[in-house]
């Protein structure tokens, strides 16, 4: 009887070995499928372009950080505090020309029509405003360096 008992024990061992091997082969196949899926569907962050990477993040913007100007019915937001401070120094007419030109992308002719001025006057206001802004902003930069 011992022979049949050892035969049964050997059969059970062989069956157990076979089940373990099948389970391991199945796990290996699942792992390989998963790795192929990851390779096809995942991308490293370093491989993304700047525009794609920009879609993954956001920056909170608060109205406290910006200055608003009302010009000819337009609400114009200036987000840079240094530029807003410099614009405050300009006369209202020059500030309006700069805001309409650079923040609303209007041409000199469009600004002249809306402000009821001559186009050359608008051009001159913009040119002088830019010179004045340059002096103001360069002065701020020099003061900060000291």
NULUMLO-603313 format. One record per residue: residue in three letters; z, y, x of N, C-alpha, C, CB in turn. Coordinates in nm, 3 decimals. Atoms other than C-alpha are relative to their C-alpha. Last residue first. Glycine has a CB too. Layout:
NULUMLO-603313
R type     nc3     nc2     nc1    cac3    cac2    cac1     cc3     cc2     cc1    cbc3    cbc2    cbc1
R  Ala       Z       Y       X       Z       Y       X       Z       Y       X       Z       Y       X
...
***
This chain:
NULUMLO-603313
R type     nc3     nc2     nc1    cac3    cac2    cac1     cc3     cc2     cc1    cbc3    cbc2    cbc1
R  Unk  -0.105  -0.064  -0.081  -0.579   9.964   2.156   0.133  -0.058  -0.025   0.005   0.147  -0.025
R  Unk   0.000   0.057  -0.136  -0.842   9.724   2.022   0.115   0.054   0.082  -0.133   0.029   0.070
R  Unk  -0.060   0.133   0.006  -0.759   9.812   1.660   0.009  -0.064   0.139  -0.079  -0.090  -0.094
R  Unk  -0.143  -0.014   0.025  -0.823  10.181   1.721   0.069  -0.134  -0.001   0.025   0.072  -0.132
R  Unk  -0.061  -0.049  -0.124  -1.163  10.107   1.877   0.151   0.015  -0.016  -0.062   0.134   0.041
R  Unk   0.003   0.111  -0.096  -1.263   9.893   1.577   0.069   0.044   0.130  -0.146  -0.046   0.029
R  Unk  -0.101   0.099   0.040  -1.152  10.161   1.332   0.007  -0.114   0.098  -0.031  -0.053  -0.139
R  Unk  -0.131  -0.058  -0.027  -1.348  10.429   1.521   0.111  -0.097  -0.036   0.018   0.130  -0.076
R  Unk  -0.019   0.014  -0.145  -1.656  10.204   1.520   0.135   0.059   0.040  -0.113   0.069   0.077
R  Unk  -0.031   0.139  -0.031  -1.616  10.175   1.143   0.019  -0.023   0.149  -0.109  -0.092  -0.053
R  Unk  -0.130   0.035   0.057  -1.596  10.549   1.087   0.040  -0.142   0.041  -0.003   0.012  -0.154
R  Unk  -0.104  -0.071  -0.075  -1.881  10.632   1.324   0.139  -0.040  -0.048  -0.019   0.152  -0.013
R  Unk  -0.003   0.058  -0.134  -2.104  10.364   1.170   0.110   0.064   0.083  -0.136   0.016   0.069
R  Unk  -0.070   0.128   0.009  -2.015  10.479   0.820   0.013  -0.067   0.136  -0.072  -0.093  -0.097
R  Unk  -0.141  -0.032   0.020  -2.117  10.836   0.909   0.083  -0.130  -0.008   0.019   0.084  -0.130
R  Unk  -0.050  -0.058  -0.125  -2.449  10.721   1.052   0.150   0.026  -0.011  -0.076   0.131   0.034
R  Unk  -0.011   0.110  -0.095  -2.505  10.498   0.748   0.051   0.049   0.135  -0.136  -0.070   0.017
R  Unk  -0.116   0.081   0.038  -2.427  10.785   0.514   0.020  -0.114   0.099  -0.018  -0.056  -0.142
R  Unk  -0.120  -0.072  -0.046  -2.671  11.010   0.698   0.127  -0.079  -0.033   0.006   0.141  -0.064
R  Unk   0.001  -0.005  -0.146  -2.954  10.759   0.654   0.126   0.066   0.054  -0.124   0.075   0.051
R  Unk  -0.028   0.135  -0.051  -2.867  10.685   0.291   0.008   0.001   0.152  -0.107  -0.098  -0.047
R  Unk  -0.140   0.032   0.031  -2.847  11.053   0.196   0.039  -0.136   0.059   0.024   0.000  -0.152
R  Unk  -0.082  -0.080  -0.091  -3.177  11.119   0.376   0.149  -0.026  -0.024  -0.031   0.149  -0.017
R  Unk   0.016   0.055  -0.135  -3.354  10.836   0.195   0.091   0.073   0.099  -0.148   0.011   0.045
R  Unk  -0.074   0.127   0.000  -3.213  10.954  -0.140  -0.007  -0.063   0.139  -0.058  -0.098  -0.107
R  Unk  -0.141  -0.038   0.000  -3.336  11.306  -0.065   0.087  -0.126   0.003   0.034   0.087  -0.124
R  Unk  -0.034  -0.036  -0.137  -3.679  11.168   0.029   0.147   0.043   0.012  -0.091   0.113   0.049
R  Unk  -0.012   0.120  -0.083  -3.697  10.992  -0.308   0.040   0.034   0.143  -0.130  -0.076   0.000
R  Unk   0.127   0.026  -0.068  -3.628  11.316  -0.499   0.021  -0.119   0.094  -0.050   0.127   0.079
R  Unk   0.016  -0.068  -0.128  -3.324  11.300  -0.726  -0.141  -0.028   0.053   0.108  -0.047   0.103
R  Unk   0.077  -0.121   0.024  -3.263  11.208  -1.090  -0.004   0.088   0.125   0.059   0.079  -0.119
R  Unk  -0.090  -0.111  -0.031  -2.992  10.953  -1.004  -0.066   0.136  -0.023   0.047  -0.011   0.144
R  Unk  -0.125   0.013   0.073  -3.175  10.669  -1.181   0.093   0.119   0.023   0.071  -0.128   0.041
R  Unk   0.025  -0.008   0.143  -3.523  10.773  -1.064   0.131  -0.001  -0.079  -0.089  -0.117  -0.045
R  Unk   0.038  -0.138   0.030  -3.408  10.844  -0.710  -0.023   0.018  -0.150  -0.128   0.040   0.079
R  Unk  -0.123  -0.080  -0.005  -3.229  10.508  -0.696  -0.031   0.144  -0.037   0.065  -0.006   0.141
R  Unk  -0.081   0.035   0.117  -3.543  10.327  -0.808   0.127   0.083  -0.006   0.035  -0.149   0.002
R  Unk   0.067  -0.054   0.119  -3.759  10.515  -0.556   0.080  -0.031  -0.126  -0.143  -0.059  -0.013
R  Unk  -0.025  -0.146   0.005  -3.513  10.450  -0.272  -0.062   0.059  -0.126  -0.057   0.070   0.125
R  Unk   0.082  -0.077  -0.093  -3.528  10.077  -0.350   0.035   0.148  -0.013  -0.154  -0.024  -0.026
R  Unk   0.097  -0.092   0.061  -3.245   9.895  -0.523  -0.077   0.074   0.109   0.071   0.101  -0.096
R  Unk   0.135   0.023  -0.052  -3.075   9.593  -0.368  -0.107   0.086  -0.068  -0.037  -0.146  -0.016
R  Unk   0.083   0.030   0.117  -2.762   9.629  -0.587  -0.146  -0.023   0.038   0.010   0.113  -0.102
R  Unk  -0.070   0.097   0.082  -2.510   9.609  -0.302  -0.078  -0.038  -0.125   0.136   0.055  -0.039
R  Unk  -0.037   0.122  -0.071  -2.716   9.770  -0.027   0.071  -0.105  -0.085   0.087   0.034   0.115
R  Unk   0.099   0.050  -0.094  -2.913  10.044  -0.202   0.037  -0.137   0.056  -0.017   0.099   0.114
R  Unk   0.119   0.043   0.073  -2.699  10.101  -0.508  -0.103  -0.062   0.094  -0.063   0.119  -0.074
R  Unk  -0.033   0.113   0.088  -2.378  10.107  -0.307  -0.122  -0.052  -0.074   0.107   0.041  -0.099
R  Unk  -0.024   0.119  -0.084  -2.523  10.326  -0.031   0.028  -0.122  -0.088   0.119   0.025   0.096
R  Unk   0.129   0.040  -0.060  -2.670  10.578  -0.278   0.017  -0.128   0.082  -0.057   0.113   0.089
R  Unk   0.083   0.061   0.104  -2.347  10.586  -0.479  -0.133  -0.048   0.055  -0.023   0.099  -0.113
R  Unk  -0.057   0.133   0.027  -2.139  10.648  -0.165  -0.085  -0.072  -0.105   0.148   0.012  -0.048
R  Unk   0.040   0.087  -0.110  -2.371  10.933  -0.071   0.052  -0.142  -0.020   0.051   0.056   0.134
R  Unk   0.145   0.019   0.007  -2.333  11.095  -0.413  -0.048  -0.095   0.110  -0.074   0.136   0.012
R  Unk   0.033   0.091   0.110  -1.956  11.042  -0.423  -0.150  -0.029  -0.005   0.045   0.060  -0.133
R  Unk   0.007  -0.073   0.127  -1.902  11.194  -0.080  -0.046  -0.097  -0.108  -0.097   0.123   0.011
R  Unk   0.129  -0.063   0.033  -1.814  10.944   0.190   0.012   0.082  -0.129  -0.110  -0.108  -0.015
R  Unk   0.010  -0.125  -0.076  -1.452  10.880   0.295  -0.129   0.074  -0.034   0.005  -0.028   0.152
R  Unk  -0.084  -0.100   0.064  -1.399  10.618   0.023  -0.011   0.136   0.069   0.146  -0.046   0.000
R  Unk   0.075  -0.056   0.113  -1.694  10.420   0.160   0.080   0.110  -0.071  -0.037  -0.111  -0.099
R  Unk   0.101  -0.090  -0.055  -1.507  10.373   0.489  -0.081   0.065  -0.112  -0.094  -0.076   0.096
R  Unk  -0.069  -0.118  -0.053  -1.205  10.229   0.311  -0.100   0.103   0.053   0.098  -0.040   0.112
R  Unk  -0.047  -0.076   0.116  -1.427   9.993   0.110   0.071   0.127   0.044   0.095  -0.086  -0.086
R  Unk   0.116  -0.069   0.056  -1.606   9.886   0.428   0.042   0.083  -0.119  -0.109  -0.101  -0.041
R  Unk   0.040  -0.104  -0.095  -1.275   9.806   0.595  -0.118   0.080  -0.054  -0.037  -0.062   0.137
R  Unk  -0.089  -0.115   0.013  -1.149   9.622   0.282  -0.037   0.113   0.097   0.145  -0.043   0.025
R  Unk  -0.055  -0.030  -0.132  -1.448   9.388   0.267   0.083   0.127  -0.008  -0.113   0.014   0.105
R  Unk  -0.105   0.096  -0.037  -1.500   9.260  -0.087   0.066   0.031   0.134  -0.057  -0.139   0.004
R  Unk   0.004  -0.001  -0.145  -1.694   9.552  -0.235   0.118  -0.085   0.046   0.006   0.147   0.060
R  Unk  -0.118   0.051  -0.071  -1.761   9.491  -0.604  -0.025   0.004   0.150   0.034  -0.144  -0.046
R  Unk   0.036   0.053  -0.131  -2.011   9.704  -0.796   0.128  -0.038   0.073  -0.084   0.104   0.083
R  Unk  -0.127   0.029  -0.065  -1.979   9.763  -1.169  -0.032  -0.071   0.131   0.095  -0.088  -0.092
R  Unk  -0.012   0.126  -0.071  -2.305   9.922  -1.278   0.142  -0.012   0.055  -0.105  -0.011   0.115
R  Unk  -0.013   0.110   0.094  -2.314  10.196  -1.544   0.009  -0.138   0.064  -0.114   0.001  -0.094
R  Unk   0.109  -0.005   0.099  -2.449  10.462  -1.310   0.004  -0.119  -0.097  -0.134   0.003   0.072
R  Unk   0.110  -0.088  -0.038  -2.201  10.364  -1.037  -0.112  -0.014  -0.104  -0.053  -0.033   0.144
R  Unk   0.087  -0.012   0.117  -1.860  10.215  -1.116  -0.105   0.105   0.035   0.081   0.040  -0.131
R  Unk   0.055  -0.134   0.021  -1.690  10.102  -0.797  -0.089  -0.004  -0.124  -0.081   0.049   0.126
R  Unk   0.108  -0.013   0.098  -1.462   9.800  -0.754  -0.040   0.145  -0.012   0.043  -0.056  -0.137
R  Unk   0.000  -0.133   0.059  -1.255   9.721  -0.444  -0.120   0.009  -0.094  -0.005   0.113   0.111
R  Unk   0.125  -0.075   0.009  -1.182   9.365  -0.338   0.022   0.134  -0.069  -0.106  -0.082  -0.075
R  Unk   0.062  -0.018  -0.131  -0.890   9.158  -0.208  -0.123   0.090  -0.005  -0.037  -0.134   0.058
R  Unk  -0.086  -0.089  -0.078  -0.681   9.196  -0.524  -0.062   0.033   0.135   0.137  -0.063   0.020
R  Unk   0.044  -0.138   0.022  -0.970   9.049  -0.721   0.085   0.098   0.079   0.004   0.034  -0.147
R  Unk  -0.087  -0.071   0.091  -0.893   8.711  -0.572  -0.046   0.145  -0.010   0.147  -0.007   0.047
R  Unk   0.019  -0.143  -0.017  -1.138   8.471  -0.417   0.082   0.071  -0.107  -0.150   0.039  -0.009
R  Unk  -0.051  -0.082   0.108  -1.049   8.108  -0.370  -0.021   0.146   0.033   0.150  -0.029  -0.026
R  Unk  -0.090  -0.103  -0.049  -1.272   7.928  -0.128   0.043   0.083  -0.119  -0.068   0.089   0.109
R  Unk   0.002  -0.124   0.076  -1.439   7.602  -0.215   0.101   0.097   0.060   0.031  -0.026  -0.150
R  Unk  -0.120  -0.083  -0.007  -1.528   7.287  -0.032  -0.017   0.124  -0.085   0.032   0.039   0.145
R  Unk  -0.121   0.081   0.009  -1.762   6.990  -0.062   0.128   0.084   0.002   0.004  -0.097   0.114
R  Unk  -0.018   0.044   0.138  -2.072   7.194  -0.144   0.131  -0.077  -0.019  -0.118  -0.087  -0.043
R  Unk  -0.052  -0.112   0.079  -2.041   7.373   0.190   0.024  -0.038  -0.145  -0.095   0.117   0.007
R  Unk  -0.142  -0.008  -0.029  -2.084   7.041   0.370   0.066   0.113  -0.079   0.023   0.022   0.150
R  Unk  -0.064   0.113   0.067  -2.419   6.992   0.200   0.151   0.003   0.021  -0.058  -0.132   0.052
R  Unk   0.005  -0.024   0.144  -2.530   7.343   0.302   0.067  -0.113  -0.078  -0.144   0.017  -0.046
R  Unk  -0.094  -0.105   0.037  -2.408   7.297   0.658   0.001   0.025  -0.150  -0.033   0.129   0.074
R  Unk   0.048  -0.133  -0.035  -2.592   6.967   0.693   0.104   0.102  -0.045  -0.139   0.028  -0.065
R  Unk   0.041  -0.087   0.110  -2.397   6.643   0.676  -0.050   0.133   0.052   0.117   0.022  -0.096
R  Unk   0.144   0.012   0.023  -2.398   6.401   0.972  -0.050   0.090  -0.112  -0.035  -0.143  -0.032
R  Unk   0.070  -0.065  -0.112  -2.052   6.506   1.098  -0.152  -0.005  -0.017   0.039  -0.067   0.131
R  Unk  -0.003  -0.145   0.019  -1.908   6.423   0.755  -0.076   0.072   0.111   0.144   0.049  -0.004
R  Unk  -0.106  -0.064  -0.078  -2.017   6.060   0.798  -0.008   0.151  -0.021  -0.011  -0.036   0.151
R  Unk   0.054  -0.080  -0.109  -2.232   5.930   0.515   0.118   0.063   0.074  -0.100   0.110  -0.052
R  Unk  -0.092  -0.094  -0.062  -2.151   5.654   0.270  -0.066   0.070   0.118   0.128  -0.072   0.045
R  Unk  -0.047  -0.103   0.091  -2.391   5.479   0.031   0.094   0.104   0.061   0.068  -0.064  -0.114
R  Unk   0.107  -0.060   0.081  -2.613   5.246   0.237   0.047   0.121  -0.080  -0.057  -0.102  -0.093
R  Unk   0.102  -0.051  -0.091  -2.361   5.162   0.512  -0.110   0.073  -0.076  -0.059  -0.114   0.084
R  Unk  -0.054  -0.120  -0.065  -2.083   5.128   0.257  -0.104   0.065   0.091   0.127  -0.034   0.081
R  Unk  -0.012  -0.105   0.103  -2.291   4.886   0.049   0.049   0.131   0.063   0.096  -0.045  -0.113
R  Unk   0.137  -0.044   0.025  -2.382   4.683   0.360   0.000   0.112  -0.103  -0.089  -0.118  -0.048
R  Unk   0.040  -0.080  -0.116  -2.012   4.668   0.454  -0.143   0.052  -0.014   0.014  -0.084   0.129
R  Unk  -0.070  -0.128   0.006  -1.919   4.552   0.103  -0.041   0.091   0.116   0.153  -0.023   0.001
R  Unk   0.061  -0.079   0.107  -2.184   4.281   0.106   0.063   0.139  -0.010   0.014  -0.073  -0.134
R  Unk   0.133  -0.042  -0.048  -2.057   4.158   0.446  -0.072   0.084  -0.105  -0.085  -0.123   0.037
R  Unk  -0.020  -0.103  -0.101  -1.697   4.156   0.321  -0.135   0.052   0.051   0.084  -0.054   0.117
R  Unk  -0.041  -0.123   0.069  -1.791   3.965   0.007   0.014   0.116   0.098   0.132  -0.022  -0.075
R  Unk   0.119  -0.050   0.070  -1.981   3.706   0.217   0.031   0.130  -0.073  -0.054  -0.106  -0.099
R  Unk   0.090  -0.054  -0.103  -1.682   3.668   0.452  -0.126   0.057  -0.065  -0.037  -0.110   0.103
R  Unk  -0.057  -0.127  -0.046  -1.449   3.628   0.153  -0.090   0.066   0.104   0.141  -0.021   0.058
R  Unk   0.017  -0.096   0.109  -1.675   3.360   0.005   0.053   0.137   0.038   0.071  -0.050  -0.125
R  Unk   0.142  -0.035   0.002  -1.692   3.176   0.339  -0.029   0.104  -0.108  -0.086  -0.125  -0.021
R  Unk   0.026  -0.087  -0.114  -1.312   3.191   0.364  -0.146   0.044   0.007   0.039  -0.070   0.130
R  Unk  -0.064  -0.128   0.029  -1.271   3.049   0.013  -0.027   0.100   0.114   0.153  -0.018  -0.020
R  Unk   0.080  -0.068   0.102  -1.525   2.774   0.082   0.058   0.138  -0.032  -0.007  -0.086  -0.127
R  Unk   0.124  -0.045  -0.065  -1.345   2.682   0.407  -0.089   0.074  -0.099  -0.076  -0.121   0.060
R  Unk  -0.032  -0.114  -0.088  -1.010   2.671   0.228  -0.125   0.055   0.067   0.102  -0.043   0.108
R  Unk  -0.029  -0.114   0.088  -1.151   2.450  -0.051   0.031   0.125   0.084   0.118  -0.032  -0.096
R  Unk   0.127  -0.044   0.058  -1.305   2.213   0.208   0.020   0.123  -0.090  -0.065  -0.114  -0.080
R  Unk   0.079  -0.065  -0.106  -0.981   2.190   0.407  -0.129   0.057  -0.056  -0.031  -0.101   0.114
R  Unk  -0.065  -0.129  -0.025  -0.787   2.113   0.084  -0.076   0.077   0.108   0.148  -0.021   0.042
R  Unk   0.031  -0.085   0.114  -1.036   1.840  -0.009   0.059   0.140   0.020   0.052  -0.063  -0.132
R  Unk   0.142  -0.036  -0.011  -1.010   1.691   0.337  -0.042   0.093  -0.114  -0.088  -0.128   0.000
R  Unk   0.014  -0.093  -0.114  -0.630   1.701   0.324  -0.144   0.048   0.013   0.045  -0.068   0.131
R  Unk  -0.056  -0.128   0.044  -0.630   1.544  -0.024  -0.012   0.103   0.112   0.150  -0.017  -0.042
R  Unk   0.094  -0.056   0.097  -0.862   1.270   0.096   0.049   0.137  -0.047  -0.017  -0.095  -0.120
R  Unk   0.114  -0.048  -0.077  -0.646   1.203   0.401  -0.102   0.066  -0.093  -0.066  -0.115   0.079
R  Unk  -0.047  -0.119  -0.072  -0.334   1.176   0.181  -0.115   0.061   0.079   0.118  -0.037   0.095
R  Unk  -0.016  -0.109   0.097  -0.514   0.942  -0.055   0.042   0.129   0.068   0.102  -0.039  -0.108
R  Unk   0.136  -0.033   0.041  -0.623   0.722   0.238   0.003   0.116  -0.099  -0.070  -0.123  -0.062
R  Unk   0.055  -0.082  -0.109  -0.271   0.734   0.381  -0.143   0.041  -0.030   0.006  -0.076   0.133
R  Unk  -0.074  -0.125  -0.002  -0.136   0.615   0.046  -0.054   0.092   0.110   0.150  -0.026   0.021
R  Unk   0.052  -0.082   0.107  -0.408   0.355   0.014   0.071   0.134  -0.004   0.014  -0.072  -0.134
R  Unk   0.137  -0.037  -0.031  -0.318   0.218   0.354  -0.058   0.088  -0.110  -0.087  -0.125   0.019
R  Unk  -0.002  -0.117  -0.086   0.049   0.229   0.280  -0.141   0.044   0.032   0.077  -0.029   0.128
R  Unk   0.000  -0.119   0.079   0.000   0.000   0.000   0.000   0.126   0.084   0.116  -0.001  -0.090
***
